[in-house]
Structure formats: structure tokens, C-alpha cells
């Protein structure tokens, strides 16, 4: 089938999509947007988190057909050209990135949190990011990064 | 003091660069990673590539009587199907012992063992093709009980016998010491199977070079050893197999063994097209080794005042179907089975056995994790028997510099065991008052709303861990690095060529920091790791910063000598009068640079290659297990505070505090990241993580059913770094990756014991283990 989807503001089409393909597969393998990561294919790890019509979803759980006609924002859509989004910058400067495989999903989850709550408490940060697994950091520096990002976005 | 004096002589020529050693500049790969542009192995693509997939054994033990690939080959889009007969070179491979079939020949020994491989034009076509491969199995009864394997009563899993290795350590005389012990405790402690659970799945892309050789882009921990194994299996000279490290999404030991490597290369060479292989999560659970499950019996004898008299330990690790690293994992578990304590009389027998369970091998801590859990549990049991404070008992027996290990080696290097424990003991405890209306997220069960504080009890637990850093037992382990300096845009720039594997730990940042400190050059690029560069050894055994750090430092020294030699000629001065600084070539004490580095170099490149060796070690002997086997030792301690809902068995870890001697924090932020992440994996082993294997079958091969800690499971951490410089290492650093994973688990379990009074002889501790009413005798089943 033919899928038309707006990704990061650009109209994109994917041809000959097999009915079993996920939005994640279309993004990664057909549109070449590999920032969304494939780590569990079960919606458990959050590594493939994207916005679908404004909602944060696991792209591995969305069938390609469901995304037809939708607006999708991926991690590639956050930065303004080469300059990092404040959330991305906060992850870099707080050392919240190690292997980095979970990072794109966590950055989008952080974005989603801060859109709804610009000054989250630590408990609120932990609750909001509980759907994103990280195996390297023990999360301590991720919490710091979210705090910093909240501060930076509030100032900005 | 000795350490400090040695360091002073080495630091004379170093600069204090603002982004040098001891600072925390952002890691160079972080911007790409946050932008989603960093290329992990599973992200690779090249025109015309096909997708590989693996046919795996559905049985823990069976004979293969036939394989029919015709139906798979008939599927449109399938390019080839290969079996054992197609392996061009050696049919067996392995990191230490070549005993694992590249593809199964006449038998399979575990569920998930590779039997055939396919390449197709779409991953789904490849998946359908593997289902179409018909394999005739004669199923046999598996042996999955390690005690049975050890007893010798059952069938042979391995033709060489079912014991992969018996490590025997005898120190002093336990039988005569027994009579001097006034208090004796005995316990048996078991640990389940832990999965490295790195998030980036196994993946690689093999590209034929058109003349019979192959390029493999792969996520790995040691590309040179991988190449040795791949080339042997392909029947090619190693020079015709080139490995390039692609982005690694975590490793933790799970990438020490090969995964897709040989298979992707075989497919690519057979069909003459690039082939990519990526495991999905379910396949990943059998596509890499796990931490060995253990059963460890500990008997400790002590005097009334708490002084340890003897220690007798038997360890049994289930190594699964093939050897992998089992023989050195059991050695490492045995070396440290008596813990970080001075004990004059020790008997240790460590066994690793073969079974029909999935293979077990390296995982962060490498056997010392299981040993630490057992001995630290026994220490709390002894403290209880003595009615003594558990920290006091540890402090009074803590090993000190000069004390002998059970292997007869004198402990050298900083040994701040008491300082670590004293620090943790002095830390204020979090408030244990539950305030009315406490946020549910701060209670066991969280927003599950299972308690508002009723039946919740608090406990505090401590543990101390010790581990060798680097490869032990007589290995002459090396790392190679080349540093080059040239001019770009009118400024000096440096490049580092190293095959050190960046798995997330931050070695790329540290290499650049070393160059800045040594040469005063700000702009440093660490080139991608490949096998055209000299061997850097494995990102394992907490060794990489020490070994490759030493190689980069040595290469910088060589470059500096070459620069100063050239400057001395140019300036007509004696080389000994000149120093290299960030401002240029100077004489010490003068304010102005005599010559700028860019002017000295012009269009030339100056480079130097250095091979770093650690001090020599020796293997332990077979009879009494004696020998100076280790390069260095590292120590960490944890204090855990837990709340337990004793009616539901739910746990919340309230706080996890740790103190670790890191020698020198090369990059404090990255060091903290290692400690926090390692502690989290220890928490996982204590409370959540277990690959459930029944009759050889993995029952929970997914992140839905295998639980790694989430951000809600992790408490805030209090991390204290101690920096006692190690006399033998570059910059006085010590290995940092593994020690936090040792003491985290037993500190949490000791806290649970403190809270509940239960024995808790097995990790992970499950909710049913914690419900006192289910265990009237105080001893949960195991």
C-alpha cells in the first residue's frame, strides 16, 4: 500500500508498504529516519517514541496504515538546524547520554512532559519517564537533565 | 606516599587543560546521539543489501538427522540458505575455547542454538524463510541441573566432561582453624540468570570486498579478537577480514562473544552482496550470553570479637551449553569468594559446569558479582550471630594493603576499604517518618495505591566489594594507540587512532582529554575504531581506560619528544630546556612562547604509536590456587535503605548511597555515570531481573517479562568518589565500571533482611519471598 505521512513538517510517501509493517519500520527503513530506535518491538522500552498527531506513542506499536495521513514528529524534528534543542543540550551537558540508544525516546518523553508541566517535581519527572528504559545511566543524570531543561525552557 | 611521588615525576610535562584529564567535557558523540543521527549497528544500510536471519534450535538437546532447505529457497526474495556444510573454515569458534559450532552439525545443545542462516530481500521474507527450513530432530532428554552435571551421574554434555573448570584455592589450614572458631555460620546463596539487556540489539553489516575478503561493521567489545574468530571460521587470512566498530548500544559483557559476525560474513561472501543482520529482542535473549546463575555455600568461622578465623566456600556456576568465558568467570568468582576481608585460612572450590541451558559468560562483574552477594550475605548472618553491628564487623576484618589474598598474593595499591565503609556509616539516613498524605510514588507499590504506610517496614543494609581490574592470570594484555599532530586552519590539531570499543562508557571522551592534557592541543578527534589500527584489547574487566589511556598517554609522550626534538633543532637550543605548552614551545619559567606549534609543523604530521603493557602476572597453580595473578584491585561499598510492604512483598528502595575508590576520576561525570548505572544493574539483580529458564527454555524473552529497573525503581543516589592514586596506572586511575555492580545487590538484600528478619537466600528477591506469613520458619524456599 501507499502511505502518506507528514514527518517533521515534510510530506513524505512510502510505496509498497506491507500491511504488517509498523510506523517504526516505515520511518527507519523506508524514510531513512533512524533516530527512532528499535529495541523491544513491544512498546516496553520507549526507544521508538514519536509524536503521532500530537500524542506521544511507541512507533513500534502503530501500524503503518494507522499513520496514513497523520502528522509525525520524530527526534530528528526537534533541533533547529544544527543547533540543539534545549532538552537535547541538557542531556549532553548533564552527562545523561552514555550508549545513547534510549536517548531519542527519552528526549521526546521529556519534551512531552515539559509541554504539559513546565516545572515538574522529581517525582513527576520519574513518573513521566517511567515508560523509557535506560540500561546505562541509572537515571540519575537523566533526572538532572530534565531539571536543567525545565529551567532553560522556562528562561527561554 | 610512594604513589604520589611517582605521579609527581610523571606530571612534570602535563598541562592543566580546561578540557583535559579530571574535567568533564561533553562526550564527542553526545550531540549526534541526542539528534538521532548516531549510527548504531542496527541503523546501517547500504545499497543492495539483503537481510539475514537465523534458524535456531527449538530443543535444549537433540540430534539433527536432516535439514531440508528447499522450501525456504523456493520463497520469492530468498537469496540463499546456508548450513554447517557451508562454513568455509573452522566449524567451531569461541572467545576462549573454540567449542561452539558456527552452525550446528549433528547435535544441538540449547534452545536458540543457530542451525541455519538465510538471506532475503526483506526482513519479513527472511523470517518466513527461517520458518520454512525443515530440520529433523531426534529429541533427547536435556540435563539442566548443574548439581547433576557436577555429580557426574548424568550424560556427558561436553565430550571433555561436564566440569568446564574446577578452581581449587587453599590458603592456610581450614581444618585446624575450625577448632579455633568460636562462632560459625553456614549459608547457601543462589542467584538467578541476569541478562545484560543492552538496549541496542545485536547487529552487523557485512560487505564483500569483491576479491574474496569482507568488511564487517558491527557492535562489539573487542574487534581484534572478533576478527581472529571470524577469519578462522571463514577460512581467510585475518588481513582479508576487516572489522569496523559501528555504534554500540550498550554491552556490559554481552558482546564479548560473537553474535551475527560470522553468519553475516558467510551470507555476504556466498551471494556477493552486502548482508545486514539484526536480532529482535526475543532473539537477543538467546543471541548473547547471560550472567551465570550461581549456588554458593559459605561457611565462616570467627572469634567472639568478630575476627574472621576461616572461610570455606563452594561455588557452582551453571555455564550452559558451551564454554564461552566460563573458565575465567569461575576463576574470578573464586578469587574473591572470601570477599574483601583478611582471612588466614581459606578453602575455596569453584566449579563451572556444562548443561543444556543457554550459554553463560561475561557480564559486568564477571563472577565477582555472585561471589560478593554470597559472602556479603554471610557477613550479615555472622554479624547477627555475633550480635554485632554489620559495618563494625566489616571494618574490623576489612582487607588492608599488604594482607594476603586467598591466592597468596599480597594486596598492593590503595586499599581504602575502611574509609569507604566509614564514609557510608557517617552519612545521615533519610527520614523514616511516613508523613500523612505521603506521595504514593514514595511508597512500596507506588501509584498502584497498595499501601498508605500500613505494614511497611524499613531496613538498612551495607556491603563491600573487591575485584581485580584488567585481565588476570598471566595474560600479557596490551593496548595500542597512535596519536598524530598536524595543522588545520592555522591551528594544531590532534588525532587519536585506537581500536578501543566505545560501548557507552565514554572512552572516546577520555582519549581526547588525555591528548589535551599531554600536548596542550585543544582540537582532538578520536578516529573510528577498526582493525587496521593496532589491537586495543577488550572493553571489559574495567580495563579500557587504564590500558588505552596508557597507550594514548605513551603515544602523546612520543609525539611530544618528536616535537621538542624538532623545536630544539630549529631554535638551536637543548631539547631538555624546552617544554610544550598550550601556548607553544617554551622554556620553563619564561612567559612568551619561543615558537608556536603551528609554525613548527607547517604541513608536516608528527605521529607516534605506543603499545601499553600492564605489569606481568602469573596464573594460579592447579593444586592450591596460589599465584600473583592480578594487576590491581578496586573497591566499592554501598548502603541501601529500603521500605518493604510485608503484606504484599513489595519493595521501594528509598536511597542507594555508594563510595568507591576510582584512583583518579578521569572524567568525573562519566565516572559517576558508570557508578550510577552499575548500581542500577545491581538493584536489578537484587529485586527484578531474572531470565527464567525451565527445562532449558527461556520463558520470559522480552522486556515485558524480563524487568530491568525503570526510573521509578531507581532511588536517588548519593555517590562519593575517593581518589587514592594507584601507583601503577596512568594518572593514578583505577578501573571503575564493575565494582559498583558487586556491592549494590547485597547491600539491598541486607537491607531487606534488616527490614524483615528473613534469610532471603536467593536473588532476585521476589514478592513471595518477602511475605513473612508465607514463611513461618523464617526461611523462604529457594
Contacts between the chains, C-beta under 8 A, distances in Angstrom:
chain1	res1	chain2	res2	distance
A	18	B	122	7.5
A	18	B	124	6.5
A	20	B	124	6.5
A	28	B	43	7.6
A	29	B	45	7.9
A	32	B	45	7.7
A	33	B	36	7.7
A	34	B	36	7.2
A	34	B	39	7.6
A	34	B	43	4.1
A	35	B	35	7.1
A	35	B	36	2.0
A	35	B	37	6.7
A	36	B	36	7.1
A	37	B	40	7.5
A	37	B	42	7.8
A	37	B	199	7.3
A	37	B	200	7.5
A	37	B	249	7.7
A	38	B	42	6.4
A	38	B	201	7.3
A	38	B	278	7.9
A	39	B	199	4.5
A	39	B	200	6.9
A	39	B	201	6.6
A	39	B	249	7.5
A	39	B	281	6.8
A	39	B	703	7.7
A	40	B	281	4.7
A	40	B	702	6.9
A	40	B	703	4.4
A	40	B	704	8.0
A	41	B	280	5.7
A	41	B	281	6.1
A	42	B	281	7.1
A	42	B	702	5.8
A	42	B	703	6.3
A	42	B	704	5.5
A	44	B	702	7.2
A	44	B	703	3.9
A	44	B	704	5.3
A	45	B	199	6.5
A	45	B	703	5.4
A	47	B	199	6.1
A	74	B	36	6.9
A	75	B	34	7.9
A	75	B	35	7.1
A	75	B	36	3.8
A	76	B	35	7.1
A	76	B	36	5.1
A	76	B	37	7.5
A	79	B	35	5.7
A	84	B	31	6.5
A	84	B	34	6.4
A	84	B	35	7.1
A	88	B	31	7.7
A	88	B	34	3.9
A	88	B	35	6.7
A	89	B	34	7.9
A	91	B	30	7.3
A	91	B	34	5.1
A	92	B	26	4.9
A	92	B	27	8.0
A	92	B	30	4.3
A	92	B	31	6.1
A	92	B	34	5.9
A	93	B	26	6.1
A	94	B	669	8.0
A	95	B	24	6.8
A	95	B	26	7.9
A	95	B	27	7.8
A	95	B	669	3.9
A	95	B	670	6.5
A	95	B	672	7.3
A	95	B	673	5.5
A	97	B	27	6.9
A	97	B	29	7.9
A	97	B	30	4.5
A	97	B	33	5.1
A	97	B	34	6.3
A	98	B	250	7.7
A	98	B	504	3.8
A	98	B	505	6.9
A	98	B	506	7.1
A	98	B	673	5.8
A	98	B	677	6.7
A	99	B	198	7.1
A	99	B	199	7.0
A	99	B	200	6.5
A	99	B	248	6.4
A	99	B	249	5.0
A	99	B	250	4.2
A	99	B	251	7.9
A	99	B	503	6.3
A	99	B	504	3.0
A	100	B	29	7.1
A	100	B	30	7.3
A	100	B	33	3.2
A	100	B	34	7.6
A	100	B	38	5.9
A	100	B	247	7.9
A	100	B	249	7.5
A	100	B	504	6.9
A	101	B	40	6.5
A	101	B	198	7.7
A	101	B	199	4.0
A	101	B	200	4.4
A	101	B	249	3.5
A	101	B	250	6.4
A	102	B	199	5.5
A	103	B	33	5.2
A	103	B	34	5.7
A	104	B	34	7.6
A	104	B	36	4.6
A	107	B	34	6.1
A	122	B	716	7.6
A	123	B	439	5.6
A	123	B	441	4.7
A	123	B	442	7.2
A	125	B	711	7.8
A	126	B	441	6.9
A	126	B	711	4.9
A	126	B	712	5.2
A	127	B	441	6.2
A	127	B	447	7.3
A	127	B	712	6.8
A	129	B	711	4.9
A	130	B	710	4.9
A	130	B	711	5.7
A	130	B	712	4.6
A	131	B	710	7.8
A	132	B	710	7.9
A	132	B	711	7.4
A	133	B	199	6.7
A	133	B	703	6.6
A	133	B	708	5.8
A	133	B	710	6.5
A	134	B	199	7.5
A	134	B	711	7.5
A	135	B	197	5.7
A	135	B	198	5.8
A	135	B	199	5.4
A	135	B	250	5.1
A	135	B	252	7.4
A	135	B	677	7.4
A	135	B	681	7.7
A	135	B	708	6.3
A	136	B	250	5.8
A	136	B	504	4.9
A	136	B	673	7.2
A	136	B	677	4.7
A	137	B	673	5.7
A	137	B	676	6.1
A	137	B	677	5.1
A	137	B	680	7.7
A	138	B	673	7.7
A	138	B	675	7.9
A	138	B	676	3.3
A	138	B	677	4.6
A	138	B	678	7.6
A	138	B	679	5.7
A	138	B	680	3.6
A	138	B	709	7.9
A	138	B	714	5.7
A	138	B	717	6.6
A	139	B	676	7.6
A	139	B	680	7.1
A	139	B	711	4.3
A	139	B	714	4.8
A	140	B	672	7.5
A	140	B	676	4.4
A	140	B	714	7.4
A	140	B	716	7.1
A	140	B	717	5.2
A	140	B	719	7.8
A	141	B	669	7.6
A	141	B	672	7.4
A	141	B	673	6.0
A	141	B	676	7.0
A	142	B	711	6.8
A	143	B	711	7.3
A	143	B	716	7.9
